[in-house]
Amino acid sequence: MISFKQLPIEAKAAVAAGVVFFSMMLSRSYLAEKLDFRTRHWLLRLQMTLFFNTLMLIGSLHVWRSTVTTFSRSSAASSFCFILWKIAVFMFLALAHSSFFTLLFLVAEEPYFFSLAAYTCLGAYIILIFFLFTLGSVEQAYKFLAGRGAKAGTGNKNRTALKPVLAVLLTVVLTVAGLLNASQPPAVNSVEIPVHKLPSTMNNLKVVLLSDIHLGPTVGKTKLAMIVRMVKALKPDITVIVGDLSDAEAKIIRPAVEPLGELDSPLGTYFVTGNHEYYTSDVSNWFELLKSFNIQPLHNENVKIVSPKSTSDWFCLAGVDDIEADVLRYSGHGMDLKKALRGCSSEHAIVLLAHQPIAAKWALQERPDINLILSGHTHGGQIFPLNAGAYLLNPFFVGLYQVGQNTFVYVSPGTMYYGIPMRLGSRAEITQIILRSP
């Protein structure tokens, strides 16, 4: 029987990741009610950091072997340039691994340069791993098709060296493109949506949708102030924020949130939680902070949005807690659609705010009379190649969907980004939704 010491380092990393993941499950199941929120917050963040880093260690070993060890027997291995290359690869991997720790120790009003560099390296790391794997698979397929009897020669060595060079070049190009795309202001996307039973006096009502701003290690006050200026220029009747506003505790990042106080939509500004609000374990303080800026959290509740032209005309705007609250066993929180829609009958139009598209799907299964659901969470995949995973894991990916005859779901691709300051195959968006009365 093979002992743990005899296992290759990749297998050891996989075992370590499994142990950390098992500890996370134990913490959620057996320690959820025994630990206070702050302790649970730090324990969960630390466990997640260790879990991702142990998983990344497997990929990092592959990156090192592909980009350094492969060339170590060449004539250039003793050159000064190769030594610099080894140092660069090592620093790149170290920064990528350190990105998760910045969420614990480097969150302030504005992002630290170290955090931006670390998360940029993490994004490049993901792209590089993808191309190394893809090109490696192509290489193996070529060898299989060429036949097992083919002799190894100079051509095979050249192809082996070409793979990491091509992967690195593609990674550099896409990283630069992703950084440039994410550095642009969010696009303003105007969408007209017919809302069944919306009063005629509320025709052309303008709702601005924000989602997934992710104030934290790489998004700060300057970017939020820009978003607020763009929203005010649109002059919305209502502004809604559908979760993942922040990745940090309210007290730590309060100065960065201050621009939200300038939002002045005449029919109100509303907020529902996302999964990342529960990762902060600080939801109550976030609710109080948002209320101080005249932003109303919809904690499994609803409000009547009354027409400015007729007090007898209104529709029901409801919001549910994010479903991650149930997974984390966050006391007093969790998606409760019945409570959120209490008093909302099918005689009036119903608009629901729910952070995750899967919550939108569940809501429609329980209450098919909901007319419009506004969600976020997916980021449109944010960066290649994560787009495919986000598409497969969510019943609604990005944009407008019609479900049945009188129901629509709109999923925002996010107003900023999470951590990695890059976007590939997606664009940050502020959505201007024009409600049409049928």
C-alpha positions as semicolon CSV with decimal commas, in nm:
position;residue;x (nm);y (nm);z (nm)
1;M;0,000;0,000;0,000
2;I;0,135;0,343;-0,098
3;S;0,194;0,577;0,197
4;F;0,110;0,948;0,192
5;K;0,482;1,033;0,173
6;Q;0,518;0,829;-0,145
7;L;0,240;1,013;-0,325
8;P;0,338;1,269;-0,591
9;I;0,306;1,627;-0,478
10;E;0,000;1,684;-0,700
11;A;-0,180;1,399;-0,523
12;K;-0,079;1,539;-0,184
13;A;-0,224;1,876;-0,282
14;A;-0,546;1,709;-0,394
15;V;-0,573;1,525;-0,061
16;A;-0,509;1,850;0,128
17;A;-0,780;2,024;-0,074
18;G;-1,019;1,742;0,009
19;V;-0,942;1,773;0,380
20;V;-1,001;2,149;0,375
21;F;-1,326;2,104;0,180
22;F;-1,443;1,842;0,431
23;S;-1,364;2,083;0,716
24;M;-1,574;2,350;0,540
25;M;-1,870;2,113;0,526
26;L;-1,827;2,023;0,894
27;S;-1,812;2,391;0,986
28;R;-2,135;2,461;0,798
29;S;-2,316;2,158;0,942
30;Y;-2,201;2,133;1,303
31;L;-2,041;2,465;1,398
32;A;-2,288;2,703;1,233
33;E;-2,493;2,758;1,549
34;K;-2,205;2,726;1,795
35;L;-1,984;3,005;1,663
36;D;-2,059;3,376;1,651
37;F;-2,085;3,543;1,308
38;R;-1,741;3,706;1,320
39;T;-1,564;3,380;1,406
40;R;-1,758;3,195;1,138
41;H;-1,672;3,469;0,890
42;W;-1,298;3,440;0,946
43;L;-1,306;3,062;0,961
44;L;-1,499;3,037;0,634
45;R;-1,273;3,290;0,458
46;L;-0,961;3,111;0,581
47;Q;-1,094;2,771;0,476
48;M;-1,189;2,898;0,131
49;T;-0,847;3,061;0,092
50;L;-0,668;2,738;0,187
51;F;-0,898;2,529;-0,034
52;F;-0,839;2,734;-0,348
53;N;-0,467;2,760;-0,281
54;T;-0,425;2,385;-0,242
55;L;-0,617;2,329;-0,564
56;M;-0,410;2,595;-0,738
57;L;-0,091;2,423;-0,623
58;I;-0,166;2,140;-0,865
59;G;-0,197;2,384;-1,152
60;S;0,106;2,583;-1,040
61;L;0,325;2,275;-1,050
62;H;0,207;2,211;-1,406
63;V;0,277;2,573;-1,502
64;W;0,628;2,553;-1,356
65;R;0,709;2,228;-1,532
66;S;0,568;2,354;-1,862
67;T;0,731;2,698;-1,862
68;V;1,054;2,635;-1,667
69;T;1,146;2,267;-1,631
70;T;1,080;2,202;-2,000
71;F;1,363;2,441;-2,091
72;S;1,600;2,356;-1,805
73;R;1,801;2,109;-2,018
74;S;1,842;2,346;-2,310
75;S;2,161;2,535;-2,387
76;A;2,001;2,858;-2,260
77;A;1,927;2,716;-1,915
78;S;2,236;2,871;-1,758
79;S;2,185;3,212;-1,914
80;F;2,099;3,525;-1,718
81;C;1,773;3,566;-1,914
82;F;1,657;3,219;-1,812
83;I;1,728;3,297;-1,447
84;L;1,516;3,613;-1,480
85;W;1,243;3,407;-1,646
86;K;1,238;3,160;-1,354
87;I;1,212;3,449;-1,109
88;A;0,928;3,602;-1,314
89;V;0,733;3,274;-1,325
90;F;0,782;3,223;-0,952
91;M;0,663;3,577;-0,872
92;F;0,367;3,535;-1,106
93;L;0,256;3,217;-0,928
94;A;0,319;3,366;-0,582
95;L;0,106;3,670;-0,663
96;A;-0,174;3,453;-0,802
97;H;-0,177;3,246;-0,483
98;S;-0,169;3,555;-0,260
99;S;-0,478;3,709;-0,423
100;F;-0,717;3,527;-0,190
101;F;-0,534;3,659;0,117
102;T;-0,582;4,023;0,008
103;L;-0,952;3,983;0,082
104;L;-0,860;3,917;0,444
105;F;-0,595;4,183;0,496
106;L;-0,592;4,445;0,217
107;V;-0,935;4,604;0,186
108;A;-0,965;4,982;0,205
109;E;-1,138;5,285;0,054
110;E;-0,930;5,244;-0,264
111;P;-0,760;4,928;-0,393
112;Y;-0,397;4,863;-0,305
113;F;-0,162;4,816;-0,602
114;F;-0,059;4,479;-0,460
115;S;-0,421;4,358;-0,465
116;L;-0,467;4,469;-0,826
117;A;-0,144;4,296;-0,928
118;A;-0,232;3,977;-0,739
119;Y;-0,580;3,946;-0,889
120;T;-0,448;4,029;-1,236
121;C;-0,204;3,740;-1,199
122;L;-0,491;3,519;-1,085
123;G;-0,685;3,602;-1,401
124;A;-0,380;3,535;-1,618
125;Y;-0,321;3,211;-1,424
126;I;-0,671;3,085;-1,512
127;I;-0,620;3,167;-1,881
128;L;-0,272;3,010;-1,886
129;I;-0,390;2,688;-1,724
130;F;-0,668;2,663;-1,984
131;F;-0,432;2,703;-2,280
132;L;-0,170;2,467;-2,138
133;F;-0,439;2,203;-2,089
134;T;-0,598;2,264;-2,430
135;L;-0,270;2,264;-2,622
136;G;-0,155;1,960;-2,425
137;S;-0,472;1,776;-2,522
138;V;-0,419;1,872;-2,888
139;E;-0,062;1,746;-2,864
140;Q;-0,174;1,413;-2,719
141;A;-0,441;1,378;-2,988
142;Y;-0,179;1,447;-3,257
143;K;0,053;1,182;-3,114
144;F;-0,231;0,932;-3,106
145;L;-0,331;1,003;-3,465
146;A;0,030;1,000;-3,583
147;G;0,069;0,651;-3,444
148;R;0,243;0,502;-3,145
149;G;0,531;0,384;-3,356
150;A;0,650;0,733;-3,444
151;K;1,005;0,794;-3,326
152;A;1,090;1,080;-3,098
153;G;1,307;1,339;-3,265
154;T;1,385;1,705;-3,301
155;G;1,037;1,775;-3,434
156;N;0,874;1,634;-3,119
157;K;1,105;1,841;-2,897
158;N;1,021;2,154;-3,092
159;R;0,650;2,088;-3,054
160;T;0,693;2,033;-2,679
161;A;0,872;2,368;-2,649
162;L;0,621;2,543;-2,873
163;K;0,325;2,457;-2,648
164;P;0,423;2,670;-2,342
165;V;0,550;2,954;-2,561
166;L;0,221;2,972;-2,748
167;A;0,021;2,941;-2,423
168;V;0,215;3,228;-2,262
169;L;0,175;3,452;-2,568
170;L;-0,201;3,390;-2,585
171;T;-0,230;3,454;-2,211
172;V;-0,046;3,786;-2,234
173;V;-0,262;3,904;-2,524
174;L;-0,591;3,807;-2,357
175;T;-0,483;3,946;-2,019
176;V;-0,411;4,286;-2,172
177;A;-0,740;4,277;-2,364
178;G;-0,929;4,180;-2,048
179;L;-0,770;4,456;-1,842
180;L;-0,850;4,718;-2,105
181;N;-1,211;4,599;-2,132
182;A;-1,266;4,603;-1,756
183;S;-1,107;4,948;-1,720
184;Q;-1,380;5,102;-1,938
185;P;-1,689;5,254;-1,773
186;P;-1,987;5,018;-1,768
187;A;-2,195;5,019;-2,085
188;V;-2,546;5,161;-2,048
189;N;-2,786;4,905;-2,192
190;S;-3,146;5,019;-2,243
191;V;-3,408;4,743;-2,246
192;E;-3,784;4,776;-2,292
193;I;-3,988;4,511;-2,110
194;P;-4,367;4,473;-2,128
195;V;-4,510;4,416;-1,781
196;H;-4,849;4,249;-1,765
197;K;-5,102;4,445;-1,558
198;L;-4,872;4,746;-1,521
199;P;-5,104;5,053;-1,494
200;S;-5,109;5,274;-1,801
201;T;-5,014;5,571;-1,580
202;M;-4,683;5,393;-1,514
203;N;-4,602;5,329;-1,877
204;N;-4,237;5,414;-1,957
205;L;-4,137;5,395;-1,590
206;K;-3,757;5,385;-1,579
207;V;-3,577;5,135;-1,354
208;V;-3,196;5,132;-1,333
209;L;-3,052;4,793;-1,242
210;L;-2,714;4,756;-1,068
211;S;-2,557;4,428;-0,967
212;D;-2,228;4,272;-0,857
213;I;-2,029;4,586;-0,784
214;H;-1,806;4,392;-0,540
215;L;-1,650;4,671;-0,337
216;G;-1,336;4,515;-0,196
217;P;-0,972;4,445;-0,287
218;T;-0,994;4,573;-0,647
219;V;-1,302;4,800;-0,654
220;G;-1,313;5,115;-0,443
221;K;-1,474;5,453;-0,395
222;T;-1,358;5,604;-0,726
223;K;-1,530;5,338;-0,936
224;L;-1,846;5,350;-0,724
225;A;-1,860;5,731;-0,758
226;M;-1,836;5,689;-1,137
227;I;-2,126;5,442;-1,132
228;V;-2,339;5,678;-0,923
229;R;-2,271;5,967;-1,161
230;M;-2,378;5,751;-1,456
231;V;-2,696;5,643;-1,277
232;K;-2,791;6,001;-1,187
233;A;-2,742;6,106;-1,550
234;L;-3,007;5,851;-1,651
235;K;-3,260;6,007;-1,410
236;P;-3,432;5,681;-1,314
237;D;-3,765;5,662;-1,134
238;I;-3,636;5,364;-0,935
239;T;-3,286;5,226;-0,872
240;V;-3,236;4,864;-0,765
241;I;-2,919;4,688;-0,651
242;V;-2,956;4,311;-0,677
243;G;-2,679;4,188;-0,452
244;D;-2,302;4,145;-0,421
245;L;-2,247;4,510;-0,346
246;S;-1,945;4,433;-0,128
247;D;-1,696;4,167;-0,025
248;A;-1,599;4,328;0,305
249;E;-1,748;4,423;0,639
250;A;-1,943;4,749;0,647
251;K;-1,717;4,916;0,905
252;I;-1,399;4,844;0,709
253;I;-1,518;4,974;0,373
254;R;-1,768;5,240;0,481
255;P;-1,580;5,534;0,323
256;A;-1,596;5,364;-0,017
257;V;-1,975;5,330;0,007
258;E;-2,045;5,700;0,064
259;P;-2,122;5,783;-0,305
260;L;-2,439;5,573;-0,274
261;G;-2,583;5,853;-0,062
262;E;-2,608;6,064;-0,378
263;L;-2,864;5,833;-0,541
264;D;-3,194;6,020;-0,544
265;S;-3,448;5,822;-0,748
266;P;-3,793;5,973;-0,676
267;L;-3,963;5,635;-0,620
268;G;-3,679;5,497;-0,413
269;T;-3,358;5,292;-0,419
270;Y;-3,382;4,927;-0,314
271;F;-3,137;4,650;-0,231
272;V;-3,141;4,272;-0,192
273;T;-2,858;4,054;-0,067
274;G;-2,627;3,845;-0,281
275;N;-2,419;3,548;-0,178
276;H;-2,114;3,767;-0,106
277;E;-2,305;3,973;0,151
278;Y;-2,340;3,653;0,353
279;Y;-1,972;3,571;0,310
280;T;-1,900;3,895;0,498
281;S;-2,115;3,772;0,791
282;D;-2,207;4,138;0,841
283;V;-2,551;4,170;0,678
284;S;-2,720;4,351;0,966
285;N;-2,457;4,625;0,967
286;W;-2,483;4,652;0,589
287;F;-2,859;4,699;0,617
288;E;-2,812;4,979;0,869
289;L;-2,544;5,147;0,658
290;L;-2,760;5,135;0,345
291;K;-3,058;5,273;0,533
292;S;-2,843;5,569;0,640
293;F;-2,800;5,643;0,268
294;N;-3,177;5,620;0,213
295;I;-3,148;5,281;0,041
296;Q;-3,414;5,034;0,150
297;P;-3,317;4,668;0,187
298;L;-3,592;4,427;0,087
299;H;-3,537;4,146;0,338
300;N;-3,800;3,898;0,217
301;E;-4,046;4,184;0,192
302;N;-4,217;4,410;-0,059
303;V;-4,321;4,768;-0,115
304;K;-4,595;4,926;-0,323
305;I;-4,456;5,144;-0,598
306;V;-4,728;5,402;-0,646
307;S;-4,774;5,591;-0,972
308;P;-4,678;5,959;-0,947
309;K;-4,985;6,033;-1,160
310;S;-5,246;5,834;-0,966
311;T;-5,232;5,707;-0,609
312;S;-5,470;5,425;-0,696
313;D;-5,224;5,278;-0,948
314;W;-4,936;5,071;-0,817
315;F;-4,732;4,756;-0,859
316;C;-4,561;4,528;-0,611
317;L;-4,180;4,541;-0,586
318;A;-4,052;4,249;-0,378
319;G;-3,710;4,119;-0,282
320;V;-3,582;3,789;-0,144
321;D;-3,268;3,703;0,051
322;D;-3,000;3,520;-0,143
323;I;-3,020;3,142;-0,132
324;E;-2,664;3,120;0,005
325;A;-2,803;3,232;0,342
326;D;-2,974;2,892;0,367
327;V;-2,654;2,707;0,280
328;L;-2,458;2,904;0,541
329;R;-2,742;2,875;0,794
330;Y;-2,731;3,250;0,842
331;S;-2,968;3,317;1,131
332;G;-3,285;3,506;1,038
333;H;-3,206;3,500;0,667
334;G;-3,284;3,280;0,369
335;M;-3,505;3,292;0,063
336;D;-3,869;3,310;0,176
337;L;-4,085;3,384;-0,126
338;K;-4,418;3,355;0,059
339;K;-4,311;3,619;0,308
340;A;-4,163;3,840;0,035
341;L;-4,485;3,834;-0,170
342;R;-4,726;3,865;0,121
343;G;-4,995;4,105;0,004
344;C;-4,885;4,087;-0,362
345;S;-5,181;3,945;-0,553
346;S;-5,202;3,861;-0,921
347;E;-5,440;4,155;-0,963
348;H;-5,137;4,384;-0,971
349;A;-4,807;4,356;-1,152
350;I;-4,530;4,188;-0,952
351;V;-4,159;4,265;-0,993
352;L;-3,916;4,051;-0,793
353;L;-3,551;4,116;-0,707
354;A;-3,354;3,792;-0,663
355;H;-2,975;3,784;-0,688
356;Q;-2,921;3,440;-0,838
357;P;-3,092;3,312;-1,156
358;I;-3,156;2,977;-0,987
359;A;-3,362;3,167;-0,728
360;A;-3,556;3,324;-1,015
361;K;-3,631;2,977;-1,149
362;W;-3,750;2,854;-0,810
363;A;-3,963;3,164;-0,762
364;L;-4,143;3,111;-1,093
365;Q;-4,207;2,747;-1,009
366;E;-4,383;2,858;-0,689
367;R;-4,543;3,178;-0,819
368;P;-4,582;3,176;-1,199
369;D;-4,783;3,500;-1,172
370;I;-4,463;3,701;-1,115
371;N;-4,428;3,935;-1,412
372;L;-4,063;4,036;-1,399
373;I;-3,758;3,912;-1,211
374;L;-3,432;4,107;-1,200
375;S;-3,115;3,909;-1,119
376;G;-2,737;3,919;-1,147
377;H;-2,471;3,685;-1,009
378;T;-2,338;3,534;-1,333
379;H;-2,119;3,831;-1,441
380;G;-2,177;3,703;-1,793
381;G;-1,896;3,463;-1,707
382;Q;-1,665;3,766;-1,653
383;I;-1,357;3,612;-1,813
384;F;-1,280;3,340;-2,063
385;P;-1,285;3,041;-2,007
386;L;-1,513;3,072;-1,701
387;N;-1,800;3,186;-1,926
388;A;-1,885;2,827;-2,019
389;G;-1,914;2,719;-1,655
390;A;-2,137;3,015;-1,565
391;Y;-2,359;2,937;-1,864
392;L;-2,401;2,570;-1,770
393;L;-2,461;2,632;-1,398
394;N;-2,737;2,891;-1,432
395;P;-3,086;2,849;-1,581
396;F;-3,067;3,209;-1,706
397;F;-2,722;3,332;-1,807
398;V;-2,732;3,696;-1,913
399;G;-2,979;3,934;-2,076
400;L;-3,355;3,912;-2,124
401;Y;-3,556;3,589;-2,116
402;Q;-3,927;3,535;-2,167
403;V;-4,079;3,261;-1,955
404;G;-4,436;3,179;-2,052
405;Q;-4,666;3,443;-2,192
406;N;-4,650;3,718;-1,931
407;T;-4,320;3,669;-1,744
408;F;-3,971;3,801;-1,813
409;V;-3,637;3,749;-1,642
410;Y;-3,348;3,990;-1,687
411;V;-2,999;3,888;-1,572
412;S;-2,740;4,165;-1,540
413;P;-2,382;4,080;-1,643
414;G;-2,268;4,287;-1,344
415;T;-2,182;4,652;-1,300
416;M;-1,817;4,589;-1,206
417;Y;-1,632;4,261;-1,149
418;Y;-1,535;4,023;-0,871
419;G;-1,168;4,041;-0,773
420;I;-1,000;3,989;-1,109
421;P;-0,996;4,332;-1,282
422;M;-1,055;4,172;-1,620
423;R;-1,344;4,095;-1,855
424;L;-1,323;3,865;-2,155
425;G;-1,635;3,774;-2,346
426;S;-1,846;4,000;-2,126
427;R;-1,893;4,370;-2,055
428;A;-1,982;4,551;-1,733
429;E;-2,327;4,704;-1,755
430;I;-2,566;4,954;-1,604
431;T;-2,909;4,845;-1,721
432;Q;-3,181;5,098;-1,794
433;I;-3,510;4,910;-1,797
434;I;-3,815;5,081;-1,946
435;L;-4,135;4,922;-1,816
436;R;-4,409;4,913;-2,079
437;S;-4,777;4,887;-1,999
438;P;-4,949;4,640;-2,236
